[in-house]
Amino acid sequence: MDAKPYSHVIEMLRGASLRPTRQRIALAKLLFDDGHRHVTAESLHADAQEAAIRVSLATVYNTLHQFTEAGLLREIVVDSQRCYFDTNTENHHHFFCEETNSLQDISGEDVVLSKLPAPPEGKTIKRVDVVVRV
């Protein structure tokens, strides 16, 4: 049996070159222990409050951006006022339901683009994100 109940989360953070602070461990456990999730900073903050994790909304924002920069999350920008963070970092796209403000995954193979514009000089395309509004 594992001596530390969060050792898998600690190793994941260390593997991403992030120091496993108390807040990062608690938020990572919320994010990654229940399969793939789409969260906003506000929804993760609410989950943390419900789980009696004392963390500010600003810390949640900062942690989500740190996790994204480290490659643990993908940021999905829905509009100028709203972004989601996705625990599934594989190649895929999303349906965005405007009635419920929720995301649903679309397999990467289910979206076919016949042509992309050439990127600006000196740049390369890293990824294409498609958000289909329903």
N, C-alpha and C positions, 0 to 999 in steps of 0.2 A: 504494500500500500504506500502511496505517496506521502512523504512527510509534510509537504506544504500543499494545502488544498488548491492553491492558485499557481502551482509551479508551471503549468502549461501556459498560462497567461504571462507569467514573468519571463519565461523563455521566448515567447513570441515577441514581447517588447524588446528584450535584449537582442534578439535576432534582427530586429528592425533598427538597432542602434539607438533605442530609447531607454532612458533610465526608468526602471520600474518603481515609480513613486506610488504612494498610497492611492492618490486620485486616479492615476493612469490604470493601475491594476483594477480598481473598482469599476471604472468606466469600460475598460476592455472586457471584463467579465460580463457586464450587461450587454455589450455589443456582440461579442463573439461566442457566447455559450449557448445560444438558442438558434443556431443556424443563420441563414442569410437574413439581413434586416435592412430596411431603408428607414433612416431616422433623420429628424431635424435636431438642431441643438436644443430646441425647446422640448421636443418629445423625449430626448435622452435625459434632459434635466428633470423632467417630470418623473421618468422611470427611476432616476437616482433618488429623488425625494421620496418616492413610494417605497424604495428599498432601504430607507433611512441612511442614505449615503449623503454626508454633508459636503456639498460642492456647489460653488457658485455657477451661475449661467455663463459668466465670462470664462471660467476654468473649463467648462464643457466646450465652449466655442474653441478655445485655444487647443484643447486636447484633440478635438475632432480634426482641426487643421494640422496638428503635428502628426496624427495617425495617417492623414491623407498624404502629407509630404513624405512619410516613411514607407508609403505603398501598402498600408494596411486597409485603407478605405479608398473609395472613389467618390469624388464630389460630383453630384448631378445638379446642374443649375437649371431650374424650371422656368424662372423668370427673374427679373431684377430684384424682386423682393423675397425670393424663396429658393433655398437650395437644400438638397438632401444628401446624406452620406450613406453609401452603400457598402456593406461588408463583403459583397461579392465583387472581387476585383478582376474576374475573368471577362473576356470579350462578350459583351451583351448590350442590349438597348432596353428602353423602357416605354411602357404605356403610362401616361399620367392621367388619372381620373380627376377632372376638375370639380366634380360634385363632392368627392370625399377627400381631395388633396392627398391622394395616395399613389404610390408607384407600384408597377408590376413588371417583372422581368420579361423581356423578349429575347429569345435565343439569338446569339450573334449570327447564326446561319440563316435566320428568318428575315433578315433585312439585307437586301442586295442593292448596292449602289453601282450604277454602270459607269460613272465617271466622277472623279473629284478634280477640283481645280488644282493647278500647280501651286505649291506653297510659296510664300514670299522668298526671295533670294536669301540663301544661307539658312533656311529653315527646313525642317522635315516634319511630316505629319506623324504625330505620336499615336493618335487614336481618333476615331470618329464616334461621337455619341449622338444617337438618334432618340428623341423624346417624341412619342406620338400621343397627342392629346385626345382624350376621349371624354 
